[in-house]
Amino acid sequence: MDDPARSPVRLTVLGCGDAFGSGGRLQTCFHLRTPGHVFLVDCGTTVCIGMKRFAIDAATVDAILISHFHADHFAGIPFLLLEARIAGRSAPLTIAGPPGVEERIMAAARVLFPGSKPELPFDLRFVDYRADGPTPVGPLEVAAFPVIHSPETLPHALRIGLDHHVIAFSGDTEWTPALTTIARGADLLICECSGFDAPLPIHLDYATLLLQRPGLDCRRLLLTHMGPGVLANAGSVAEALAATPADDGMVIDLG
């Protein structure tokens, strides 16, 4: 029986590619919508392209959650902010990420759009993830777990609670027990699978995921950030992992 306390959640994949656009895919960005809230998980450089391609209104986004500070995961934010200023957005926006998120985004904006006016016609709020428990971001409860990736990027996996749903996201990482933690009981685990037949440093690969799959206690597994080898074997990889390969524009409804 459906839980009446659970509002429907719709996920639209605005980008599920790696940093190099393997398979012609846009960079990482997941759009999640409930009847009362809209947020993004990661915001790669191609975010504005993805939103227009898949008819998503950027003005409706309430919050953006960032896993780490690599360009294909957060450098779309200066583009969104500039477009929002030009469009005259008035609704507030919250951006949450690893410690120092405000400084990182403002520095990126200065590099990408030098001379652009910093004033915005709406309230922009930044939230650093807490190390001692979940971080409230509007109605979201975001638990951020350090993972194994380029240390300078402050990489985190995320476990997001919303309306009695749990959505988990690996970010970019080697295998770490933190993935077992975020997956436990999750309605959806969005997990990178960059490599196919050989381990990759600071990233996950198919062989490792296959070994660790029994410990990923999630209702649904969505593979993202897939490299050329994984894309070429997506059908067999998905079957072996009991997973769904993400694709740009894919829509998943979580009841």
Secondary structure, DSSP 8 states (H G I E B T S, - for coil): ---TT---EEEEEEE-B-TT-GGG--BSEEEEE-SS-EEEE---TTHHHHHHHTT--GGG--EEE-S---HHHHTTHHHHHHHHHHHT--S-EEEEESTTHHHHHHHHHHHHSTT-----SS-EEEEE--SSS-EEETTEEEEEEE-SS-GGG--EEEEEEETTEEEEE--S-S--THHHHHHTTBSEEEEE--BSSS--TTS-BHHHHHHHGGG--BS-EEEES--HHHHHTHHHHHHHHT-EE--TT-EEEE-
